[in-house]
Amino acid sequence: MQDSVTEIRDRISQLEQTAQQARVEALRLLGQILIKQNKEAAGTKLSAAEASELGSLQARYAALKLKIDDLAAKSDKLQAEEHEQKYGR
């Protein structure tokens, strides 16, 4: 049973590391998105390439948010499984 709990802890750790990397990437993308949106809000028209890039950044950001949510759900499930194995509840 201890081996199983250790394996679950290792998997949780891996998921949390992956989620952290995704959060850092999402923040980086959000910064780029805000820069482009501020440029637009200041009255500067975005070129077609910049507008396309903004759309790509927004799509990538949305995908990362879904990935982060999925990783959090998996981590929560594993934590519940770990608790159940440790305490039988």
C-alpha positions in Angstrom: 0.0 0.0 0.0 2.8 2.4 0.8 4.3 1.9 -2.7 0.9 2.8 -4.2 0.7 5.9 -2.1 4.2 6.9 -3.1 3.3 6.4 -6.8 0.3 8.6 -6.4 2.3 11.3 -4.7 4.9 11.2 -7.5 2.1 11.5 -10.1 0.6 14.4 -8.2 4.0 16.1 -8.1 4.4 15.6 -11.9 0.9 17.0 -12.5 1.6 20.0 -10.3 4.9 20.7 -12.1 3.2 20.5 -15.5 0.5 22.8 -14.3 3.0 25.3 -13.0 4.8 25.3 -16.4 1.4 25.8 -18.1 0.6 28.7 -15.7 3.9 30.4 -16.4 3.3 30.0 -20.2 -0.2 31.4 -19.8 1.0 34.4 -17.9 3.6 35.1 -20.6 1.0 34.8 -23.3 -1.4 37.0 -21.4 1.3 39.7 -21.2 1.7 39.6 -25.0 -2.1 39.7 -25.5 -2.4 42.7 -23.2 0.4 44.5 -25.0 -1.4 44.1 -28.4 -4.8 45.0 -26.9 -3.3 48.1 -25.3 -1.8 49.1 -28.6 -5.3 48.7 -30.2 -6.9 50.6 -27.3 -4.5 53.5 -27.8 -5.8 53.9 -31.3 -3.0 52.2 -33.2 -4.5 49.9 -35.8 -3.0 46.4 -35.8 -1.6 45.1 -39.0 -3.1 41.9 -40.4 -0.2 39.9 -39.1 -0.5 41.4 -35.6 -4.3 40.8 -35.6 -3.7 37.2 -36.7 -1.0 36.8 -34.0 -3.4 38.2 -31.4 -6.0 35.7 -32.4 -3.4 32.9 -32.1 -2.2 34.1 -28.7 -5.8 34.2 -27.5 -6.5 30.7 -28.7 -3.3 29.3 -27.2 -4.1 31.1 -23.9 -7.6 29.6 -23.9 -6.2 26.1 -24.5 -3.7 26.5 -21.7 -6.5 27.6 -19.3 -8.3 24.3 -20.2 -5.2 22.3 -19.7 -4.5 23.9 -16.3 -8.1 23.2 -15.2 -7.8 19.6 -16.4 -4.5 19.1 -14.6 -6.0 20.5 -11.4 -9.0 18.1 -11.7 -6.6 15.1 -12.2 -4.5 16.3 -9.2 -7.6 16.6 -7.0 -8.7 13.1 -8.0 -5.3 11.6 -7.2 -5.2 13.5 -3.8 -8.6 12.0 -3.0 -7.4 8.5 -4.0 -4.2 9.0 -1.9 -6.3 10.0 1.1 -8.6 7.0 0.6 -5.6 4.6 0.4 -3.9 6.1 3.4 -7.0 6.3 5.7 -9.5 4.0 4.1 -12.2 6.6 4.0 
